Amino acid sequence: MNYHFRKAEISEIPKIWDILQQAIIRRKEDGSNQWQDGYPNMEVLQKDIEKAGGFVLLDGLTIIGYSAVFINDEPEYANIEGKWLTDDNFIVFHRLAISEKYLGKGLAQMIIRYIEEYAINNNIYSIKADTNYDNIIMKKIFEKSGYTFCGEVYFRGSPRKAYEKVLVKALE
């Protein structure tokens, strides 16, 4: 396998959208309400990429995963009911999805590791993210990846579990 992670291009929206649609269906089949309200949609995806925050995981030349990754760009996180581990600059990721054909290979965790590398390369040592209370799979991924539950944030009127991981700075 030849995996790599890079910024997405506008021309890749149809392939990325296919992966997100598969994930939307999976959430429903898993009994989760996450992503069952018309979000995410093509407009959100296009904005991610236009803001240089859309990233794809590739196996060779094939897009197999997606995540939106931004620096200090989640206003709702200021309203956490709970407490973040840090108040420093942070990377936030949203809309993490893996192609149906590649499930069960640990690729969501691989994307998270790539996001952590991206943070360190930008001298940022905090990663923040959230998920629905009923997204059991993502909650397990956060736990396996060393994320700490910090409280609740709200999106579109719904509470979400908020997590943070503090990365270790390399010794100079």
Secondary structure as GFF3:
##gff-version 3
##sequence-region A 1 172
A	DSSP	beta_strand	3	7	.	.	.	ID=ss1
A	DSSP	three_ten_helix	10	12	.	.	.	ID=ss2
A	DSSP	alpha_helix	13	29	.	.	.	ID=ss3
A	DSSP	alpha_helix	42	50	.	.	.	ID=ss4
A	DSSP	beta_strand	54	59	.	.	.	ID=ss5
A	DSSP	beta_strand	62	71	.	.	.	ID=ss6
A	DSSP	three_ten_helix	75	79	.	.	.	ID=ss7
A	DSSP	beta_strand	81	82	.	.	.	ID=ss8
A	DSSP	beta_strand	91	98	.	.	.	ID=ss9
A	DSSP	three_ten_helix	100	102	.	.	.	ID=ss10
A	DSSP	alpha_helix	107	121	.	.	.	ID=ss11
A	DSSP	beta_strand	126	132	.	.	.	ID=ss12
A	DSSP	alpha_helix	136	144	.	.	.	ID=ss13
A	DSSP	beta_strand	148	155	.	.	.	ID=ss14
A	DSSP	beta_strand	158	166	.	.	.	ID=ss15
###
